[in-house]
Amino acid sequence: MTISRRGLLATSAAAATTPLLPARAQGKPKIRIGQLTDLSGTYRDNTGPTSVACSQEAIDQFMAGGRDFEVELISADHQNKPDVASSLARQWLDQGVDVISDVPTSSVALAVAEVCRQKDKIHLNASATVATLTGEQCSPNTIVWSFDTYENARSTAGAMTKRGADSWFILTADYAFGHSLELFGKKFITENGGKVLGSIRYPFPETTDFSSFLLQAASSGAKAIGLANAGLDTQNAIKQAFEFGLNQKMTIAPLLMFLQDVHSLGLKATQGLVTTESFYWDLNDGTRRFAQNILKRTPKNMPNQAQASCYGSVLHYLKAVQQMGAAEAKKSGAATVAAMKRLPTEDDAFGKGSIGINGRGVFPAYLFEVKKPEESKAEWDLYKLLATTPGPEAVRPLSETGCKLVTG
């Protein structure tokens, strides 16, 4: 398959169209990372070029001063299609790639995770959200860095129900991610004393007009409409809900919303919305330092939690490679992932953390409220912190995951 060069960053070490050559018999071993992301679709702004820049930042930061191995980063657009992503992943792994990173879109991530398991390579997931990746379909070859549908539904839906939004209608993207977010959203709404009066699933990624779904939600009598979607779908649903005046009648509740969504829609349209993220650029000195480094690479886009997860996961992987020795790390993806789980995590974006036996990164979850226009002091000054959930409380209890790595 020919892989388009379109959208690849100049910082990538090689174009995806270039066949990968076997490592030299002599000299330094080479670690090869292939980044599958969305460079042209629904999730481009939330992942895409900025995610690639974050991975390159991790590589450059780690390699500063020299190491006893080399690192090569390539990237390509998976088009949000599991078959395209699986084909690219197989081609890359057969050509010597050691790691497939990023991989937004849950259906795509599940497919790529299985390819990596079959070939004993590594899947570093930074941006798919379905909890199944570290649950029923967990793999010894997969790590999910910093957020998932369980965490977002627990923090956002649970918190908003406690705040008085005790009846809901849920609008869901009809694929694995949306289904998972809807499932956990219903769980935490009911556990906190609320009721779900209805739900509807729309075709993904074909849908751009949400008017009929929004009107159905309004007619349900629910106090809140939960958006179990992401990216441009979330933006379009919020925008159209405002056009219909639904924000005057019910609470608009995105169960997963990224910084770029707020930036794109503007504070006038999003003020007061509540969202959960595992990273925000203005949390502390470390997050601000990391964000400024990325802005030098992508001046028009502040990194979000998914993009920061590319940085964190790649940096931690390289630390494990250094500890094991590159030649040894290349032998088995599962063995290297096991080493990553044993090694405590620490970086500017997420601070100190760990990785659970099921492959889920354990970091705090932050509940934010979008600022009013008059509260914002700069272009990307968009959130104010409402609450922090410690990492062990934010992630799904291991006993509830159904992950065979926990039970067997």
Residue pairs with C-beta under 8 A, 6 or more apart in sequence:
1 87
1 88
1 91
2 17
3 16
3 17
3 76
3 88
3 91
4 16
4 17
4 76
4 77
5 15
5 16
5 17
6 39
6 40
6 77
7 39
7 40
7 48
7 49
7 75
7 77
8 15
8 16
8 39
8 52
8 74
8 75
8 76
9 49
9 52
9 53
9 56
9 75
9 297
11 52
11 53
11 56
11 73
11 297
12 52
12 56
12 73
12 74
12 75
13 71
13 72
13 73
13 74
14 20
14 72
14 73
14 74
15 74
16 34
16 74
16 75
16 76
16 88
18 74
19 95
20 32
20 72
20 74
20 92
20 95
20 96
20 97
21 96
22 96
23 29
23 30
23 96
24 30
28 68
28 69
28 70
28 326
29 69
29 70
29 326
29 327
29 330
30 69
30 70
30 71
30 72
30 326
31 69
31 70
31 71
31 72
31 98
31 99
31 318
31 321
31 326
31 329
31 330
32 71
32 72
32 74
32 92
32 96
32 97
32 98
32 99
33 55
33 59
33 71
33 72
33 73
33 74
33 97
33 98
33 99
33 101
33 314
33 317
34 74
34 75
34 76
34 88
34 89
34 92
34 97
34 99
34 100
34 101
35 51
35 52
35 55
35 73
35 74
35 75
35 76
35 100
35 101
35 102
35 310
36 75
36 76
36 78
36 85
36 88
36 89
36 100
36 101
36 102
36 103
36 108
36 112
37 47
37 48
37 51
37 52
37 75
37 76
37 77
37 78
37 102
37 103
37 104
37 127
38 44
38 46
38 47
38 48
38 77
38 78
38 79
38 80
38 104
38 105
39 48
39 49
39 75
39 76
39 77
40 77
40 79
41 77
41 79
41 80
41 205
42 80
42 205
42 230
42 231
42 232
42 233
43 80
43 104
43 105
43 127
43 230
43 231
43 232
45 231
45 260
45 264
45 301
46 104
46 127
46 230
46 231
46 258
46 260
46 261
46 304
46 306
46 307
47 102
47 104
47 126
47 127
47 306
47 307
49 298
49 301
50 294
50 297
50 298
50 301
50 303
50 304
50 307
51 102
51 104
51 126
51 127
51 306
51 307
51 310
52 73
52 75
52 102
52 310
53 294
53 297
53 298
53 307
54 294
54 303
54 307
54 308
54 310
54 311
54 314
55 73
55 101
55 102
55 310
55 311
55 314
56 73
56 297
57 290
57 293
57 294
57 297
57 311
58 310
58 311
58 312
58 314
58 315
58 318
59 71
59 73
59 314
59 318
61 315
62 71
62 315
62 318
62 319
62 322
63 71
63 318
67 322
68 326
69 321
69 322
69 326
71 318
74 92
74 97
76 88
78 84
78 85
78 88
78 103
78 105
78 108
79 85
80 104
80 105
80 108
80 205
81 108
82 107
82 108
82 110
82 111
83 111
85 103
85 108
85 111
85 112
86 111
86 112
86 115
89 100
89 112
89 115
89 116
90 115
90 119
92 100
93 100
93 115
93 116
93 119
93 121
94 119
97 121
98 121
98 122
98 329
98 330
98 333
99 121
99 122
99 123
99 124
99 314
99 317
99 333
100 112
100 115
100 116
100 121
100 122
100 123
100 124
101 123
101 124
101 125
101 126
101 310
101 313
101 314
102 124
102 125
102 126
102 127
102 310
103 109
103 112
103 123
103 125
103 126
103 127
103 128
104 126
104 127
104 128
104 306
105 128
105 175
105 177
106 128
106 129
106 130
106 132
106 133
106 175
106 176
106 177
106 180
107 175
107 176
107 177
108 128
109 123
109 125
109 128
109 130
109 133
110 128
110 130
110 132
110 133
110 137
110 176
112 123
113 123
113 125
113 133
113 137
113 139
113 141
113 142
114 137
114 139
115 121
116 122
116 123
116 139
116 141
116 142
116 333
117 123
117 139
117 140
117 141
117 142
119 333
120 141
120 332
120 333
120 334
121 141
121 333
122 141
122 142
122 143
122 317
122 333
122 336
122 337
123 139
123 141
123 142
123 143
124 143
124 145
124 313
124 314
124 317
125 133
125 142
125 143
125 144
125 145
125 313
126 145
126 146
126 306
126 307
126 309
126 310
126 312
126 313
127 306
127 307
127 309
127 310
128 144
128 177
129 147
129 148
129 149
129 152
129 177
129 180
129 181
129 230
129 256
130 148
130 149
130 176
130 177
130 180
131 148
131 149
131 150
131 180
131 184
131 396
131 401
132 176
132 180
133 142
133 144
133 148
133 359
134 142
134 144
134 148
134 356
134 358
134 359
134 360
134 396
134 401
134 403
135 358
135 396
135 401
135 402
135 403
136 401
136 402
136 403
138 358
138 359
138 401
138 403
138 404
138 405
138 406
139 359
140 334
140 337
140 338
140 359
140 405
141 333
141 334
141 337
142 337
142 359
143 313
143 337
143 340
143 341
143 355
143 359
143 360
143 361
144 359
144 360
144 361
145 309
145 312
145 313
145 361
146 278
146 279
146 305
146 308
146 309
146 312
146 350
146 361
146 363
147 276
147 277
147 278
147 305
147 306
147 309
147 365
148 360
148 395
148 396
149 177
149 180
149 181
149 183
149 184
149 255
149 256
150 184
150 395
150 396
151 276
151 278
151 365
151 394
151 395
151 396
152 181
152 184
152 255
152 256
152 276
153 181
153 184
153 185
153 187
153 188
153 255
154 184
154 188
154 365
154 394
155 276
155 365
155 367
155 389
155 394
156 253
156 254
156 255
156 256
156 274
156 275
156 276
156 367
157 168
157 184
157 185
157 188
157 189
157 192
157 226
157 253
157 255
158 188
158 189
158 191
158 192
159 274
159 367
159 386
159 387
160 224
160 251
160 253
160 274
161 168
161 188
161 189
161 192
161 193
161 194
162 192
164 223
165 194
165 223
165 224
165 251
165 253
166 193
166 194
166 195
166 223
167 194
167 195
167 196
167 197
167 221
167 222
167 223
167 224
168 185
168 189
168 194
168 195
168 196
168 197
168 222
168 223
168 224
168 225
168 226
168 253
169 196
169 197
169 198
169 199
169 200
169 216
169 217
169 220
169 222
169 224
169 225
169 226
170 182
170 185
170 186
170 196
170 198
170 199
170 200
170 225
170 226
170 228
171 199
171 200
171 202
171 210
171 213
171 214
171 217
171 225
171 226
171 227
171 228
171 229
171 237
172 178
172 179
172 181
172 182
172 199
172 200
172 201
172 202
172 228
172 229
173 201
173 202
173 204
173 228
173 229
173 230
173 233
174 201
174 202
174 203
174 204
175 204
177 230
178 201
178 204
178 228
178 229
179 201
181 228
181 229
181 255
181 256
182 199
182 201
182 226
182 228
185 226
185 228
185 255
186 196
186 199
189 195
189 196
189 226
190 196
197 220
197 221
197 222
198 216
198 217
198 220
198 222
200 213
200 216
200 217
202 210
202 213
204 229
204 233
205 233
207 233
208 232
208 236
209 240
210 236
210 237
210 240
210 241
211 240
211 244
214 225
214 237
214 240
214 241
214 244
214 246
215 244
217 225
217 246
217 250
218 225
218 244
218 246
218 249
218 250
222 250
223 250
223 251
224 250
224 251
224 252
224 253
225 241
225 246
225 250
225 251
225 252
225 253
226 253
226 254
226 255
227 233
227 234
227 237
227 238
227 252
227 253
227 254
227 255
227 256
227 257
228 255
228 256
229 237
229 254
229 256
230 256
230 257
230 258
231 258
231 261
234 254
234 256
234 257
234 261
235 261
235 264
235 265
237 254
238 252
238 254
238 261
238 265
238 269
238 270
238 273
239 265
239 269
241 247
241 252
242 252
242 269
246 252
252 273
253 273
253 274
254 261
254 273
254 275
256 275
256 276
257 273
257 275
258 277
258 304
258 305
258 306
259 277
259 280
259 281
259 302
259 304
259 305
259 380
259 382
259 383
260 301
260 302
260 304
261 270
262 270
262 273
262 275
262 370
262 382
262 383
263 302
263 379
263 380
263 382
267 370
267 371
267 372
267 373
267 376
267 382
268 373
270 370
271 370
271 371
271 372
271 373
272 369
272 370
272 372
273 369
273 370
274 367
274 368
274 369
274 370
274 386
275 367
275 368
275 370
275 383
276 365
276 366
276 367
276 368
277 304
277 305
277 365
277 366
277 368
277 383
278 305
278 309
278 350
278 363
278 364
278 365
278 366
278 394
279 287
279 303
279 304
279 305
279 308
279 309
279 349
279 350
280 287
280 305
280 366
280 368
280 383
280 385
281 287
281 288
281 290
281 291
281 302
281 303
281 380
282 288
282 291
282 380
282 381
282 383
283 366
283 385
284 351
286 347
286 348
286 349
286 351
287 348
287 349
289 348
290 303
290 308
290 311
290 347
290 348
290 349
291 302
291 303
294 302
294 303
294 307
294 311
295 301
295 302
302 380
303 311
303 349
308 349
308 350
309 349
309 361
311 347
311 349
312 345
312 347
312 349
312 350
312 361
313 361
315 347
316 340
316 343
316 345
316 347
316 355
317 336
317 340
319 343
320 329
320 336
320 339
320 340
320 343
321 329
321 336
323 339
323 343
324 335
324 336
324 339
328 335
329 335
329 336
329 339
337 359
340 355
341 354
341 355
341 356
341 357
341 359
344 352
344 353
344 354
345 352
345 353
345 354
345 355
345 361
346 352
346 353
350 361
350 363
351 363
353 361
353 362
353 363
353 391
354 361
354 362
354 391
355 361
355 362
356 362
356 395
356 398
357 398
357 403
357 405
357 406
358 398
358 401
358 403
358 405
358 406
359 403
359 405
360 395
360 396
362 391
362 392
362 394
362 395
363 391
363 394
364 388
364 389
364 390
364 391
364 394
365 388
365 389
365 391
365 394
366 385
366 387
366 388
366 389
367 385
367 386
367 387
367 388
367 389
368 383
368 384
368 385
368 386
369 383
369 384
369 386
370 382
370 383
371 381
371 382
371 383
371 384
375 384
376 382
398 406
399 406
